[in-house]
Amino acid sequence: MKSLGYLGAFLGGALAGAVVGLLVAPEKGADTREKISDAVEDFMKKHNIKLSRKEVSDLVDDLEEAQE
């Protein structure tokens, strides 16, 4: 059970790293937000996590605000 926690932490860190990488990329904000949203959606589908589009959008917004 402990290894599942480590795996979750690793995946969360990888996702956060990807988001930070996209945020510092020299692209338009709308393009970056779309890429982040798509990446989160793909991750959730791969790991069978159910969240609404609104919840994903809120998560992306929270991550962007944390970066500022």
PDB file as gemmi writes it, atoms N, CA and C in Angstrom:
CRYST1    1.000    1.000    1.000  90.00  90.00  90.00 P 1                      
ATOM      1  N   MET A   1       0.818  -1.182   0.000  1.00  0.00           N  
ATOM      2  CA  MET A   1       0.000   0.000   0.000  1.00  0.00           C  
ATOM      3  C   MET A   1       0.871   1.259   0.000  1.00  0.00           C  
ATOM      4  N   LYS A   2       2.005   1.186   0.695  1.00  0.00           N  
ATOM      5  CA  LYS A   2       2.898   2.329   0.761  1.00  0.00           C  
ATOM      6  C   LYS A   2       3.476   2.652  -0.615  1.00  0.00           C  
ATOM      7  N   SER A   3       3.741   1.625  -1.417  1.00  0.00           N  
ATOM      8  CA  SER A   3       4.301   1.866  -2.742  1.00  0.00           C  
ATOM      9  C   SER A   3       3.300   2.591  -3.636  1.00  0.00           C  
ATOM     10  N   LEU A   4       2.010   2.386  -3.422  1.00  0.00           N  
ATOM     11  CA  LEU A   4       1.000   3.099  -4.202  1.00  0.00           C  
ATOM     12  C   LEU A   4       1.077   4.595  -3.895  1.00  0.00           C  
ATOM     13  N   GLY A   5       1.343   4.953  -2.641  1.00  0.00           N  
ATOM     14  CA  GLY A   5       1.509   6.355  -2.269  1.00  0.00           C  
ATOM     15  C   GLY A   5       2.716   6.977  -2.948  1.00  0.00           C  
ATOM     16  N   TYR A   6       3.808   6.226  -3.010  1.00  0.00           N  
ATOM     17  CA  TYR A   6       4.999   6.719  -3.688  1.00  0.00           C  
ATOM     18  C   TYR A   6       4.745   6.885  -5.181  1.00  0.00           C  
ATOM     19  N   LEU A   7       4.015   5.935  -5.763  1.00  0.00           N  
ATOM     20  CA  LEU A   7       3.697   6.012  -7.185  1.00  0.00           C  
ATOM     21  C   LEU A   7       2.825   7.228  -7.462  1.00  0.00           C  
ATOM     22  N   GLY A   8       1.830   7.457  -6.606  1.00  0.00           N  
ATOM     23  CA  GLY A   8       0.967   8.625  -6.766  1.00  0.00           C  
ATOM     24  C   GLY A   8       1.748   9.920  -6.639  1.00  0.00           C  
ATOM     25  N   ALA A   9       2.659   9.966  -5.678  1.00  0.00           N  
ATOM     26  CA  ALA A   9       3.493  11.155  -5.492  1.00  0.00           C  
ATOM     27  C   ALA A   9       4.391  11.376  -6.704  1.00  0.00           C  
ATOM     28  N   PHE A  10       4.953  10.297  -7.225  1.00  0.00           N  
ATOM     29  CA  PHE A  10       5.806  10.406  -8.404  1.00  0.00           C  
ATOM     30  C   PHE A  10       5.012  10.924  -9.602  1.00  0.00           C  
ATOM     31  N   LEU A  11       3.828  10.347  -9.832  1.00  0.00           N  
ATOM     32  CA  LEU A  11       3.012  10.771 -10.964  1.00  0.00           C  
ATOM     33  C   LEU A  11       2.548  12.214 -10.791  1.00  0.00           C  
ATOM     34  N   GLY A  12       2.186  12.585  -9.575  1.00  0.00           N  
ATOM     35  CA  GLY A  12       1.789  13.969  -9.319  1.00  0.00           C  
ATOM     36  C   GLY A  12       2.937  14.926  -9.571  1.00  0.00           C  
ATOM     37  N   GLY A  13       4.129  14.551  -9.151  1.00  0.00           N  
ATOM     38  CA  GLY A  13       5.304  15.383  -9.391  1.00  0.00           C  
ATOM     39  C   GLY A  13       5.635  15.503 -10.870  1.00  0.00           C  
ATOM     40  N   ALA A  14       5.483  14.402 -11.576  1.00  0.00           N  
ATOM     41  CA  ALA A  14       5.735  14.423 -13.021  1.00  0.00           C  
ATOM     42  C   ALA A  14       4.736  15.334 -13.722  1.00  0.00           C  
ATOM     43  N   LEU A  15       3.486  15.244 -13.311  1.00  0.00           N  
ATOM     44  CA  LEU A  15       2.456  16.094 -13.901  1.00  0.00           C  
ATOM     45  C   LEU A  15       2.728  17.559 -13.584  1.00  0.00           C  
ATOM     46  N   ALA A  16       3.084  17.853 -12.344  1.00  0.00           N  
ATOM     47  CA  ALA A  16       3.390  19.231 -11.956  1.00  0.00           C  
ATOM     48  C   ALA A  16       4.596  19.752 -12.746  1.00  0.00           C  
ATOM     49  N   GLY A  17       5.595  18.912 -12.935  1.00  0.00           N  
ATOM     50  CA  GLY A  17       6.762  19.309 -13.722  1.00  0.00           C  
ATOM     51  C   GLY A  17       6.405  19.621 -15.167  1.00  0.00           C  
ATOM     52  N   ALA A  18       5.528  18.823 -15.729  1.00  0.00           N  
ATOM     53  CA  ALA A  18       5.085  19.059 -17.106  1.00  0.00           C  
ATOM     54  C   ALA A  18       4.331  20.384 -17.202  1.00  0.00           C  
ATOM     55  N   VAL A  19       3.497  20.651 -16.212  1.00  0.00           N  
ATOM     56  CA  VAL A  19       2.730  21.897 -16.204  1.00  0.00           C  
ATOM     57  C   VAL A  19       3.665  23.094 -16.099  1.00  0.00           C  
ATOM     58  N   VAL A  20       4.633  23.020 -15.218  1.00  0.00           N  
ATOM     59  CA  VAL A  20       5.596  24.125 -15.065  1.00  0.00           C  
ATOM     60  C   VAL A  20       6.372  24.313 -16.361  1.00  0.00           C  
ATOM     61  N   GLY A  21       6.763  23.222 -16.987  1.00  0.00           N  
ATOM     62  CA  GLY A  21       7.477  23.307 -18.260  1.00  0.00           C  
ATOM     63  C   GLY A  21       6.657  23.996 -19.334  1.00  0.00           C  
ATOM     64  N   LEU A  22       5.375  23.696 -19.364  1.00  0.00           N  
ATOM     65  CA  LEU A  22       4.508  24.345 -20.343  1.00  0.00           C  
ATOM     66  C   LEU A  22       4.296  25.819 -20.012  1.00  0.00           C  
ATOM     67  N   LEU A  23       4.210  26.124 -18.722  1.00  0.00           N  
ATOM     68  CA  LEU A  23       3.971  27.513 -18.325  1.00  0.00           C  
ATOM     69  C   LEU A  23       5.138  28.427 -18.663  1.00  0.00           C  
ATOM     70  N   VAL A  24       6.343  27.918 -18.649  1.00  0.00           N  
ATOM     71  CA  VAL A  24       7.498  28.766 -18.947  1.00  0.00           C  
ATOM     72  C   VAL A  24       7.860  28.742 -20.434  1.00  0.00           C  
ATOM     73  N   ALA A  25       7.148  27.963 -21.214  1.00  0.00           N  
ATOM     74  CA  ALA A  25       7.399  27.913 -22.656  1.00  0.00           C  
ATOM     75  C   ALA A  25       6.921  29.217 -23.300  1.00  0.00           C  
ATOM     76  N   PRO A  26       7.625  29.693 -24.308  1.00  0.00           N  
ATOM     77  CA  PRO A  26       7.269  30.969 -24.940  1.00  0.00           C  
ATOM     78  C   PRO A  26       6.122  30.818 -25.950  1.00  0.00           C  
ATOM     79  N   GLU A  27       4.924  30.586 -25.447  1.00  0.00           N  
ATOM     80  CA  GLU A  27       3.751  30.456 -26.310  1.00  0.00           C  
ATOM     81  C   GLU A  27       2.640  31.351 -25.772  1.00  0.00           C  
ATOM     82  N   LYS A  28       1.589  31.518 -26.573  1.00  0.00           N  
ATOM     83  CA  LYS A  28       0.438  32.280 -26.128  1.00  0.00           C  
ATOM     84  C   LYS A  28      -0.206  31.578 -24.939  1.00  0.00           C  
ATOM     85  N   GLY A  29      -0.753  32.358 -24.033  1.00  0.00           N  
ATOM     86  CA  GLY A  29      -1.398  31.806 -22.846  1.00  0.00           C  
ATOM     87  C   GLY A  29      -2.522  30.837 -23.176  1.00  0.00           C  
ATOM     88  N   ALA A  30      -3.341  31.169 -24.174  1.00  0.00           N  
ATOM     89  CA  ALA A  30      -4.462  30.306 -24.541  1.00  0.00           C  
ATOM     90  C   ALA A  30      -3.949  28.948 -25.040  1.00  0.00           C  
ATOM     91  N   ASP A  31      -2.882  28.966 -25.828  1.00  0.00           N  
ATOM     92  CA  ASP A  31      -2.309  27.715 -26.327  1.00  0.00           C  
ATOM     93  C   ASP A  31      -1.750  26.880 -25.182  1.00  0.00           C  
ATOM     94  N   THR A  32      -1.091  27.541 -24.249  1.00  0.00           N  
ATOM     95  CA  THR A  32      -0.518  26.842 -23.100  1.00  0.00           C  
ATOM     96  C   THR A  32      -1.607  26.233 -22.241  1.00  0.00           C  
ATOM     97  N   ARG A  33      -2.669  27.000 -21.966  1.00  0.00           N  
ATOM     98  CA  ARG A  33      -3.776  26.473 -21.156  1.00  0.00           C  
ATOM     99  C   ARG A  33      -4.422  25.275 -21.828  1.00  0.00           C  
ATOM    100  N   GLU A  34      -4.564  25.328 -23.135  1.00  0.00           N  
ATOM    101  CA  GLU A  34      -5.157  24.207 -23.862  1.00  0.00           C  
ATOM    102  C   GLU A  34      -4.267  22.965 -23.773  1.00  0.00           C  
ATOM    103  N   LYS A  35      -2.956  23.154 -23.893  1.00  0.00           N  
ATOM    104  CA  LYS A  35      -2.028  22.028 -23.781  1.00  0.00           C  
ATOM    105  C   LYS A  35      -2.090  21.407 -22.385  1.00  0.00           C  
ATOM    106  N   ILE A  36      -2.122  22.264 -21.359  1.00  0.00           N  
ATOM    107  CA  ILE A  36      -2.200  21.759 -19.984  1.00  0.00           C  
ATOM    108  C   ILE A  36      -3.494  20.993 -19.780  1.00  0.00           C  
ATOM    109  N   SER A  37      -4.580  21.556 -20.237  1.00  0.00           N  
ATOM    110  CA  SER A  37      -5.883  20.913 -20.087  1.00  0.00           C  
ATOM    111  C   SER A  37      -5.908  19.566 -20.796  1.00  0.00           C  
ATOM    112  N   ASP A  38      -5.371  19.515 -22.003  1.00  0.00           N  
ATOM    113  CA  ASP A  38      -5.325  18.255 -22.749  1.00  0.00           C  
ATOM    114  C   ASP A  38      -4.442  17.220 -22.058  1.00  0.00           C  
ATOM    115  N   ALA A  39      -3.301  17.669 -21.522  1.00  0.00           N  
ATOM    116  CA  ALA A  39      -2.399  16.747 -20.832  1.00  0.00           C  
ATOM    117  C   ALA A  39      -3.061  16.164 -19.584  1.00  0.00           C  
ATOM    118  N   VAL A  40      -3.753  17.022 -18.837  1.00  0.00           N  
ATOM    119  CA  VAL A  40      -4.441  16.547 -17.633  1.00  0.00           C  
ATOM    120  C   VAL A  40      -5.551  15.572 -18.015  1.00  0.00           C  
ATOM    121  N   GLU A  41      -6.293  15.900 -19.055  1.00  0.00           N  
ATOM    122  CA  GLU A  41      -7.380  15.028 -19.502  1.00  0.00           C  
ATOM    123  C   GLU A  41      -6.835  13.660 -19.951  1.00  0.00           C  
ATOM    124  N   ASP A  42      -5.740  13.657 -20.705  1.00  0.00           N  
ATOM    125  CA  ASP A  42      -5.133  12.392 -21.141  1.00  0.00           C  
ATOM    126  C   ASP A  42      -4.650  11.572 -19.944  1.00  0.00           C  
ATOM    127  N   PHE A  43      -4.021  12.234 -18.976  1.00  0.00           N  
ATOM    128  CA  PHE A  43      -3.551  11.556 -17.770  1.00  0.00           C  
ATOM    129  C   PHE A  43      -4.716  10.918 -17.028  1.00  0.00           C  
ATOM    130  N   MET A  44      -5.812  11.660 -16.909  1.00  0.00           N  
ATOM    131  CA  MET A  44      -6.980  11.154 -16.176  1.00  0.00           C  
ATOM    132  C   MET A  44      -7.612   9.967 -16.895  1.00  0.00           C  
ATOM    133  N   LYS A  45      -7.679  10.026 -18.210  1.00  0.00           N  
ATOM    134  CA  LYS A  45      -8.222   8.888 -18.958  1.00  0.00           C  
ATOM    135  C   LYS A  45      -7.334   7.656 -18.779  1.00  0.00           C  
ATOM    136  N   LYS A  46      -6.034   7.852 -18.846  1.00  0.00           N  
ATOM    137  CA  LYS A  46      -5.087   6.751 -18.723  1.00  0.00           C  
ATOM    138  C   LYS A  46      -5.199   6.072 -17.367  1.00  0.00           C  
ATOM    139  N   HIS A  47      -5.460   6.857 -16.311  1.00  0.00           N  
ATOM    140  CA  HIS A  47      -5.513   6.322 -14.950  1.00  0.00           C  
ATOM    141  C   HIS A  47      -6.942   6.180 -14.424  1.00  0.00           C  
ATOM    142  N   ASN A  48      -7.916   6.303 -15.336  1.00  0.00           N  
ATOM    143  CA  ASN A  48      -9.328   6.092 -15.020  1.00  0.00           C  
ATOM    144  C   ASN A  48      -9.792   6.970 -13.844  1.00  0.00           C  
ATOM    145  N   ILE A  49      -9.449   8.249 -13.897  1.00  0.00           N  
ATOM    146  CA  ILE A  49      -9.862   9.219 -12.886  1.00  0.00           C  
ATOM    147  C   ILE A  49     -11.019  10.014 -13.467  1.00  0.00           C  
ATOM    148  N   LYS A  50     -12.105  10.095 -12.724  1.00  0.00           N  
ATOM    149  CA  LYS A  50     -13.300  10.776 -13.209  1.00  0.00           C  
ATOM    150  C   LYS A  50     -13.417  12.172 -12.591  1.00  0.00           C  
ATOM    151  N   LEU A  51     -13.250  13.195 -13.399  1.00  0.00           N  
ATOM    152  CA  LEU A  51     -13.478  14.583 -13.002  1.00  0.00           C  
ATOM    153  C   LEU A  51     -14.203  15.273 -14.152  1.00  0.00           C  
ATOM    154  N   SER A  52     -15.028  16.244 -13.821  1.00  0.00           N  
ATOM    155  CA  SER A  52     -15.721  16.992 -14.867  1.00  0.00           C  
ATOM    156  C   SER A  52     -14.757  17.953 -15.556  1.00  0.00           C  
ATOM    157  N   ARG A  53     -15.130  18.422 -16.706  1.00  0.00           N  
ATOM    158  CA  ARG A  53     -14.310  19.381 -17.446  1.00  0.00           C  
ATOM    159  C   ARG A  53     -14.094  20.641 -16.602  1.00  0.00           C  
ATOM    160  N   LYS A  54     -15.123  21.048 -15.863  1.00  0.00           N  
ATOM    161  CA  LYS A  54     -15.042  22.228 -14.987  1.00  0.00           C  
ATOM    162  C   LYS A  54     -14.010  22.002 -13.886  1.00  0.00           C  
ATOM    163  N   GLU A  55     -14.019  20.815 -13.277  1.00  0.00           N  
ATOM    164  CA  GLU A  55     -13.052  20.517 -12.222  1.00  0.00           C  
ATOM    165  C   GLU A  55     -11.628  20.520 -12.769  1.00  0.00           C  
ATOM    166  N   VAL A  56     -11.448  20.013 -13.975  1.00  0.00           N  
ATOM    167  CA  VAL A  56     -10.124  20.023 -14.603  1.00  0.00           C  
ATOM    168  C   VAL A  56      -9.701  21.467 -14.885  1.00  0.00           C  
ATOM    169  N   SER A  57     -10.632  22.261 -15.385  1.00  0.00           N  
ATOM    170  CA  SER A  57     -10.341  23.662 -15.667  1.00  0.00           C  
ATOM    171  C   SER A  57      -9.952  24.397 -14.387  1.00  0.00           C  
ATOM    172  N   ASP A  58     -10.662  24.123 -13.300  1.00  0.00           N  
ATOM    173  CA  ASP A  58     -10.330  24.738 -12.013  1.00  0.00           C  
ATOM    174  C   ASP A  58      -8.938  24.320 -11.546  1.00  0.00           C  
ATOM    175  N   LEU A  59      -8.602  23.041 -11.749  1.00  0.00           N  
ATOM    176  CA  LEU A  59      -7.278  22.552 -11.378  1.00  0.00           C  
ATOM    177  C   LEU A  59      -6.191  23.278 -12.169  1.00  0.00           C  
ATOM    178  N   VAL A  60      -6.401  23.427 -13.461  1.00  0.00           N  
ATOM    179  CA  VAL A  60      -5.434  24.131 -14.307  1.00  0.00           C  
ATOM    180  C   VAL A  60      -5.290  25.577 -13.844  1.00  0.00           C  
ATOM    181  N   ASP A  61      -6.405  26.228 -13.550  1.00  0.00           N  
ATOM    182  CA  ASP A  61      -6.346  27.609 -13.067  1.00  0.00           C  
ATOM    183  C   ASP A  61      -5.575  27.709 -11.756  1.00  0.00           C  
ATOM    184  N   ASP A  62      -5.824  26.766 -10.844  1.00  0.00           N  
ATOM    185  CA  ASP A  62      -5.115  26.762  -9.562  1.00  0.00           C  
ATOM    186  C   ASP A  62      -3.616  26.591  -9.766  1.00  0.00           C  
ATOM    187  N   LEU A  63      -3.241  25.715 -10.681  1.00  0.00           N  
ATOM    188  CA  LEU A  63      -1.811  25.503 -10.956  1.00  0.00           C  
ATOM    189  C   LEU A  63      -1.174  26.749 -11.552  1.00  0.00           C  
ATOM    190  N   GLU A  64      -1.918  27.430 -12.422  1.00  0.00           N  
ATOM    191  CA  GLU A  64      -1.390  28.659 -13.016  1.00  0.00           C  
ATOM    192  C   GLU A  64      -1.207  29.741 -11.952  1.00  0.00           C  
ATOM    193  N   GLU A  65      -2.184  29.874 -11.053  1.00  0.00           N  
ATOM    194  CA  GLU A  65      -2.094  30.879 -10.002  1.00  0.00           C  
ATOM    195  C   GLU A  65      -0.940  30.578  -9.046  1.00  0.00           C  
ATOM    196  N   ALA A  66      -0.712  29.311  -8.775  1.00  0.00           N  
ATOM    197  CA  ALA A  66       0.380  28.924  -7.886  1.00  0.00           C  
ATOM    198  C   ALA A  66       1.732  29.278  -8.494  1.00  0.00           C  
ATOM    199  N   GLN A  67       1.808  29.290  -9.811  1.00  0.00           N  
ATOM    200  CA  GLN A  67       3.054  29.590 -10.511  1.00  0.00           C  
ATOM    201  C   GLN A  67       3.361  31.070 -10.500  1.00  0.00           C  
ATOM    202  N   GLU A  68       2.348  31.932 -10.363  1.00  0.00           N  
ATOM    203  CA  GLU A  68       2.550  33.384 -10.446  1.00  0.00           C  
ATOM    204  C   GLU A  68       3.250  33.957  -9.266  1.00  0.00           C  
TER     205      GLU A  68                                                      
END                                                                             
